[in-house]
Amino acid sequence: MLQSIRDRSKSWGAKIIIGAIVVTMALFGADALIGLFTGGANDVAKVNGEPITRQEVELQVQRALRSGQVPPEQERALRGQVLDELITLRLLDQYAADGGLHLSEEQLDRILLTLPEFHDQEGRFDRDIFRNRLASAGYTPLGFREQLRSDLRREQLQNGLVLSDFTLEGERERLAALQRQVRSFRYHLLSGDDLDAPVRLEEAEIAAYYEANAERYQRPEQVRLEYVLLDRQRLAGEMEVDEEQLQAAYERRGQDAERRVAHIMVTFNEERSREEAEARLEEVRDRLADGDDFAALAARYSDDTSSAEQGGDLGFISRGFFGEAFEDAAFALAPGQVSGIVETDNGLHLVTVTELDLPPFEQLRDELREEVALAEVGDEFNRLAQRLIEESFAAEDLDSVASDLGLPLEESDWLTRDHGQGVLGEPGVMAEAFSDEVLVEGFNSEVIELDEERRLVVRVAEHRPAATPALDEVRERVVAELSDRREREALGELAEARLAALRGGESVDWAWTRVEEASRNSAENVAPAILAEAFRLPRPDNGPRYGIASTEQGVAVLALDAVGEREADAQLEALVAQMAERVRAQSALTGLLERLRAEAKIERL
C-alpha cells in the first residue's frame, strides 16, 4: 500500500512549505462518514462468511493501474490474481484478529505522523501532502487508516514467524561447506532408440489401464454459454474522431501535465515592505522584457537561496504541493512564458515553465484517440447498459437482445464451474452461469457489472452433467500416457542392468557427456534432474559412484568421479545463510496459509 504512494510521489519535491502538524481528528473528520467500500456491491467471494465485494477487487485493480505497477493491457487478467490475494489477506487478517494482535488508535496515530511519505521538506507531517498523496493513490484518509491497520497487523504476524526461527553456528558452517562444494561427473542419456524394440501395447492392456485410472479421465459438469458483452472500449473503437478533437485533447493534457518550473521569490518583512518587494519584481519583469535570462536574474534577485543557485529551478511539480495561487499561475503558462506577480505565504513570485512532462503529439495520437472516443461514447454506453438490463430480463433468448442492441452474440466452448475463459473467467461470472435461475430454469442471467466499462449477460446454450467418457473418446490420451509409462519402465530396467554391469567392473562403449566442477546451483546444459542426482550420490571411494536420473528426454546413467571445493566467498556464504533463513521463514508462512486455506470455508460466488 505505502509502495503505491511512494511510486506516485517520486517526482514530487515541494520547495515551498505550507502546513503544520494537526491533530489526528482533523485528518479524518469529514471522511469518517465515507466508507472505503460503498454498500450494495455484489459479493464475489466469502471467506469464513466474510464477504469480498466486486468493488474491493476493482479498487485494488485501479490502484495497481494508477501506480504504474501493471500496464493497462493486463487489467483484465489482473482481476483473478487480485481476488486470490484478497482471499489470502482475509485469512491472515482473521488469524491475526483471532490471535489477539492489536493496534490501538494512539499507536496508529503515532505511526501515521511519522510516515516520511507525508512529510514536508523540514520533516514535519503536512496535512495537505497527506490528503493529496492519498487521493493520487486512490485512498480516502479513513480507508488508508484501516488499510494501514491491517498491513501493520499482518506485519506483526509475519515478523513473529520470521523472528522465531534461527540458524545454529554449526548449521551455518555446514551450509557454507555445501555451498563451496563442486562435483565432476559423467552421464549417458538413454532414450527410446536404445531399446531393442519400440513399446507395443495390447488392447487388453489399454483397457485395463483405462479402467484402473478411469477417475483421471472423468469429465466434470460443463456448460456451453451464449453471452452478450457491452464493452465501452469496443464502442469507442468504432467511433470516428477528427483531428480537431485530438488537438483539443492534447492541449488539455498539456494544461494538467506535470511541468518543470522556476521562480524568482522576493520576501517582505521588517526590512522590506510589500511595495518594495513588488517594485523589485517589476524591475525583474522589465529586464526580462529587455531579453535578460530568467536563470541569471533568479541568481541575482531571488530570496529563495535553495533554488536561486539553480536559476530558480524547482523541478517538476504536480498539483497539490504548492499554494493555490502559485499552482494556478504555473499551470496557466505555456513553456517559456512568465507569470505576473504571484503572492503566497512565503512572499511574491515570478513563475516560468521551462518544460512539460508531455510526449509529442504523434506519440500520443492513439492514446488521445481512445481517450476522446471513450468520453464521446459515455452517454451511448449508459443508454445501452439500461436497455441491456431491460431487454435481457424480458427476453426468452439472447439472440434477439444482441440484435436489438447491435451487439454480437458470442459463444463459448465447453466450460466448467471453476474454469471460465477470457471474459467468462472473471470473478462471479461462472457462479452466475451455474446458478439455478440460469442453469436449471434456463433464464438469461442478470446483467453482470464486470467493471466500470463492461456489462455482461450469459445464457446456457448446452449443459452436460459430469460423466466418465467412453474409452474411445479418450483413447489417444490413454495410449499416449501408457506408452510413455511403459517406455520409461523399460528404460529404467535397461539403466539398472547397465548400472549393475558398471558396478561389476565391466566397461561400456558409451559416449559419456562430461561435466567438470559443477556447482550445486548450476551446470551449463545439464538437466536439473541429472545435476540433482550428481549431488545426491555419496563421495567416490576407490572408484566412481553411479546413479540414475529420469529427465524429460529419457533416463540418464551417471558416474560421479570427484568431489572438490572452491575458494571460500564470505559475502556469498553470508548471503546464502540469510536466504536459507528467509526460505525457512517463508516456508513457515506458506505452511500457515495452507492450513488456513484447508480449514477455511472459501466460496467463490
RALINQUI-V772443 format. One record per residue. N is the residue number from 1. PHI is phi in whole degrees, 0 to 359 (NA if undefined). PSI is psi in whole degrees, 0 to 359 (999 if undefined). NEAR is the number of other C-alpha atoms within 12 Angstrom. Layout:
{{N,PHI,PSI,NEAR} {N,PHI,PSI,NEAR}}
This chain:
{{1,NA,307,28} {2,298,329,27} {3,298,322,22} {4,296,326,28} {5,287,321,33} {6,298,318,22} {7,299,323,23} {8,284,344,28} {9,254,9,32} {10,298,324,18} {11,267,0,21} {12,274,131,32} {13,208,76,29} {14,296,133,35} {15,253,343,29} {16,252,123,29} {17,257,122,25} {18,232,130,26} {19,118,167,25} {20,210,171,21} {21,295,134,26} {22,239,160,19} {23,290,155,17} {24,299,323,25} {25,296,333,18} {26,292,335,20} {27,287,326,28} {28,246,5,24} {29,307,291,15} {30,290,321,13} {31,286,349,20} {32,295,343,19} {33,273,356,14} {34,251,119,17} {35,284,151,21} {36,296,321,24} {37,239,123,27} {38,286,158,15} {39,288,162,14} {40,86,1,11} {41,288,148,22} {42,287,136,29} {43,283,136,30} {44,251,346,36} {45,197,161,34} {46,226,136,26} {47,241,107,32} {48,53,41,24} {49,86,349,18} {50,271,123,22} {51,282,151,29} {52,243,122,36} {53,269,159,32} {54,300,326,36} {55,292,324,31} {56,300,315,32} {57,300,314,36} {58,295,322,35} {59,299,316,31} {60,293,322,35} {61,299,312,35} {62,293,325,30} {63,295,320,33} {64,297,320,30} {65,291,318,26} {66,291,331,24} {67,282,349,28} {68,83,5,23} {69,287,334,24} {70,230,129,21} {71,292,148,17} {72,304,328,18} {73,292,346,12} {74,261,10,17} {75,302,315,29} {76,291,321,28} {77,292,338,21} {78,289,332,30} {79,297,319,34} {80,296,321,34} {81,294,320,22} {82,297,318,32} {83,297,317,36} {84,300,318,26} {85,294,320,21} {86,295,324,33} {87,297,315,34} {88,299,316,30} {89,294,322,27} {90,300,315,33} {91,299,317,35} {92,294,319,35} {93,298,316,33} {94,294,320,27} {95,294,318,29} {96,296,319,27} {97,294,317,19} {98,297,328,13} {99,278,359,15} {100,83,13,14} {101,292,134,23} {102,212,145,24} {103,234,123,24} {104,285,164,15} {105,298,323,16} {106,294,319,15} {107,299,317,18} {108,295,320,25} {109,301,312,25} {110,297,320,17} {111,295,316,21} {112,302,317,34} {113,288,345,28} {114,260,355,19} {115,292,121,23} {116,294,339,23} {117,299,339,35} {118,246,20,34} {119,259,151,31} {120,275,188,29} {121,293,343,22} {122,264,10,18} {123,79,20,19} {124,254,147,24} {125,298,133,31} {126,237,120,35} {127,299,317,31} {128,295,318,31} {129,299,318,39} {130,305,307,41} {131,292,319,31} {132,294,319,27} {133,288,326,37} {134,295,315,35} {135,298,321,26} {136,294,328,29} {137,269,359,34} {138,88,28,29} {139,241,147,32} {140,272,158,30} {141,304,318,35} {142,293,318,31} {143,297,320,29} {144,296,319,34} {145,300,315,36} {146,290,323,27} {147,294,321,27} {148,296,321,27} {149,300,314,29} {150,296,317,29} {151,298,316,26} {152,291,326,28} {153,291,320,31} {154,295,322,30} {155,297,320,23} {156,302,315,24} {157,297,312,32} {158,292,321,28} {159,297,324,18} {160,299,320,19} {161,291,318,24} {162,293,313,24} {163,285,344,18} {164,278,354,16} {165,254,147,21} {166,206,164,20} {167,240,130,24} {168,287,157,12} {169,298,321,12} {170,297,324,12} {171,294,320,16} {172,298,317,23} {173,295,318,19} {174,296,319,17} {175,296,319,25} {176,296,319,28} {177,297,319,27} {178,294,324,25} {179,293,326,31} {180,281,344,26} {181,292,140,28} {182,231,153,29} {183,225,142,38} {184,248,129,31} {185,208,170,38} {186,234,154,32} {187,211,153,37} {188,232,129,33} {189,263,123,34} {190,265,134,33} {191,233,183,27} {192,302,334,26} {193,292,341,17} {194,277,350,24} {195,284,149,22} {196,297,328,13} {197,209,149,12} {198,296,156,17} {199,294,131,22} {200,239,136,20} {201,250,136,21} {202,274,152,14} {203,300,321,16} {204,295,324,12} {205,293,319,17} {206,297,314,28} {207,296,320,21} {208,294,319,17} {209,296,319,27} {210,297,315,30} {211,297,320,20} {212,289,337,15} {213,238,26,19} {214,303,324,21} {215,296,335,16} {216,291,337,18} {217,257,6,25} {218,298,135,20} {219,268,124,21} {220,288,169,21} {221,302,136,21} {222,223,156,28} {223,226,152,37} {224,247,127,29} {225,251,147,40} {226,259,146,34} {227,206,153,38} {228,240,124,41} {229,246,120,39} {230,263,113,40} {231,237,116,31} {232,299,323,33} {233,293,324,28} {234,294,318,21} {235,299,318,30} {236,296,325,28} {237,295,337,21} {238,267,356,16} {239,271,143,21} {240,276,133,18} {241,235,127,26} {242,269,171,16} {243,296,324,17} {244,297,320,15} {245,294,322,21} {246,295,317,25} {247,296,321,21} {248,295,321,20} {249,294,322,27} {250,294,321,28} {251,296,321,22} {252,296,322,20} {253,301,317,26} {254,296,326,27} {255,293,328,26} {256,256,357,24} {257,291,148,27} {258,302,145,31} {259,221,149,35} {260,271,125,31} {261,237,156,45} {262,228,155,43} {263,215,161,49} {264,239,118,50} {265,250,134,42} {266,235,124,42} {267,266,161,31} {268,223,138,24} {269,201,213,15} {270,296,329,9} {271,277,337,11} {272,217,130,16} {273,280,167,16} {274,298,320,20} {275,298,321,17} {276,292,322,19} {277,295,318,30} {278,294,320,26} {279,297,323,21} {280,297,319,30} {281,288,328,38} {282,296,325,24} {283,297,319,22} {284,297,317,36} {285,299,320,29} {286,297,319,18} {287,291,325,18} {288,296,319,25} {289,297,332,14} {290,278,358,11} {291,103,6,13} {292,292,156,16} {293,280,134,21} {294,299,316,37} {295,298,319,31} {296,293,321,24} {297,292,325,31} {298,297,317,37} {299,298,330,26} {300,270,320,26} {301,255,336,33} {302,286,138,34} {303,272,355,29} {304,275,90,29} {305,296,332,22} {306,290,333,22} {307,252,340,27} {308,300,321,26} {309,294,339,22} {310,259,25,23} {311,73,25,30} {312,84,6,36} {313,293,130,35} {314,251,3,37} {315,77,191,27} {316,280,136,30} {317,234,154,34} {318,237,169,35} {319,294,145,31} {320,110,0,32} {321,243,334,36} {322,251,169,34} {323,297,161,28} {324,300,317,20} {325,296,317,26} {326,297,314,39} {327,292,320,34} {328,302,319,23} {329,292,313,31} {330,296,320,43} {331,275,1,36} {332,264,354,26} {333,263,146,30} {334,269,159,26} {335,307,132,25} {336,95,341,22} {337,280,155,24} {338,239,137,31} {339,284,171,34} {340,285,187,27} {341,287,128,30} {342,244,131,31} {343,255,132,29} {344,229,181,24} {345,297,339,21} {346,272,340,24} {347,149,204,31} {348,254,147,35} {349,223,150,43} {350,250,132,46} {351,240,139,44} {352,226,151,42} {353,257,125,36} {354,259,340,29} {355,195,143,26} {356,255,140,28} {357,276,72,22} {358,215,119,22} {359,296,165,18} {360,299,156,17} {361,305,313,21} {362,296,327,15} {363,292,332,12} {364,261,2,21} {365,306,309,24} {366,296,319,20} {367,294,320,23} {368,293,322,30} {369,298,317,31} {370,295,318,27} {371,299,312,27} {372,295,315,32} {373,296,319,29} {374,298,320,28} {375,293,320,24} {376,293,327,23} {377,269,6,27} {378,304,310,24} {379,294,320,16} {380,295,320,23} {381,298,314,29} {382,297,321,23} {383,295,315,16} {384,293,325,32} {385,297,319,33} {386,293,318,19} {387,297,323,24} {388,298,319,39} {389,299,311,27} {390,291,312,20} {391,284,323,27} {392,292,331,35} {393,291,321,23} {394,270,336,17} {395,282,153,24} {396,262,6,18} {397,209,179,28} {398,253,341,36} {399,300,314,26} {400,292,324,21} {401,297,312,35} {402,300,318,27} {403,295,315,18} {404,297,324,20} {405,269,356,27} {406,70,31,17} {407,247,152,28} {408,288,142,23} {409,269,118,26} {410,252,155,27} {411,232,146,26} {412,259,169,28} {413,279,185,21} {414,292,132,26} {415,231,154,33} {416,253,173,27} {417,301,325,31} {418,260,357,26} {419,223,86,27} {420,275,172,27} {421,231,140,23} {422,59,228,21} {423,296,334,35} {424,284,350,40} {425,267,3,28} {426,280,157,39} {427,309,130,43} {428,90,344,41} {429,291,310,42} {430,291,330,39} {431,298,321,32} {432,292,319,39} {433,296,327,46} {434,263,11,36} {435,290,159,24} {436,300,319,16} {437,299,321,19} {438,272,312,30} {439,282,314,29} {440,272,311,21} {441,275,345,15} {442,80,19,26} {443,277,163,28} {444,293,149,40} {445,289,165,42} {446,294,160,32} {447,291,122,33} {448,265,122,37} {449,272,98,33} {450,290,317,35} {451,195,192,31} {452,294,341,23} {453,246,2,28} {454,220,137,27} {455,233,142,35} {456,223,139,44} {457,233,134,47} {458,239,157,46} {459,213,141,45} {460,281,118,37} {461,274,320,29} {462,215,153,23} {463,222,136,25} {464,224,130,22} {465,289,169,21} {466,298,140,17} {467,199,158,16} {468,265,117,21} {469,292,156,21} {470,293,158,18} {471,305,319,23} {472,300,329,16} {473,287,331,16} {474,240,18,22} {475,303,316,22} {476,300,317,16} {477,293,318,19} {478,297,315,30} {479,296,318,28} {480,297,315,19} {481,295,316,21} {482,291,321,27} {483,298,317,24} {484,297,318,23} {485,297,314,22} {486,295,321,24} {487,295,318,31} {488,293,323,29} {489,297,316,22} {490,295,319,27} {491,293,324,35} {492,297,318,29} {493,295,319,21} {494,296,318,27} {495,296,319,32} {496,296,320,23} {497,296,316,19} {498,289,328,31} {499,295,319,30} {500,297,321,20} {501,296,317,17} {502,297,316,23} {503,293,335,21} {504,277,1,14} {505,95,1,13} {506,287,149,12} {507,264,151,12} {508,235,144,17} {509,267,74,10} {510,246,156,17} {511,266,94,12} {512,286,143,18} {513,263,121,22} {514,262,141,26} {515,231,121,28} {516,255,129,23} {517,47,55,27} {518,283,142,33} {519,273,168,28} {520,295,331,31} {521,262,345,23} {522,201,145,23} {523,204,124,24} {524,299,130,17} {525,61,25,13} {526,248,129,30} {527,299,140,25} {528,306,323,23} {529,295,323,29} {530,291,316,40} {531,297,319,39} {532,297,319,26} {533,293,322,30} {534,299,327,45} {535,269,355,37} {536,272,335,23} {537,292,149,26} {538,293,161,19} {539,300,143,23} {540,297,141,22} {541,218,109,13} {542,59,45,10} {543,128,167,17} {544,296,159,27} {545,255,138,31} {546,247,151,37} {547,204,175,37} {548,230,139,36} {549,225,136,35} {550,261,128,30} {551,236,176,24} {552,295,333,17} {553,272,346,22} {554,155,203,31} {555,245,129,36} {556,253,139,39} {557,258,127,43} {558,248,150,41} {559,230,111,39} {560,275,119,39} {561,262,323,30} {562,204,149,29} {563,237,127,30} {564,230,191,24} {565,215,132,20} {566,271,176,18} {567,295,147,15} {568,291,142,16} {569,232,97,16} {570,301,320,16} {571,294,316,12} {572,295,319,17} {573,293,323,23} {574,295,321,21} {575,295,317,17} {576,297,318,26} {577,297,318,28} {578,294,319,21} {579,296,322,19} {580,298,319,23} {581,295,320,25} {582,295,320,24} {583,297,319,20} {584,294,320,21} {585,293,319,25} {586,295,324,21} {587,297,321,19} {588,295,319,23} {589,293,319,26} {590,298,318,20} {591,298,319,16} {592,298,314,23} {593,296,321,26} {594,298,319,16} {595,293,318,17} {596,297,319,25} {597,294,320,24} {598,295,324,14} {599,270,344,14} {600,277,157,23} {601,260,104,19} {602,249,120,25} {603,243,124,23} {604,262,118,33} {605,266,999,27}}
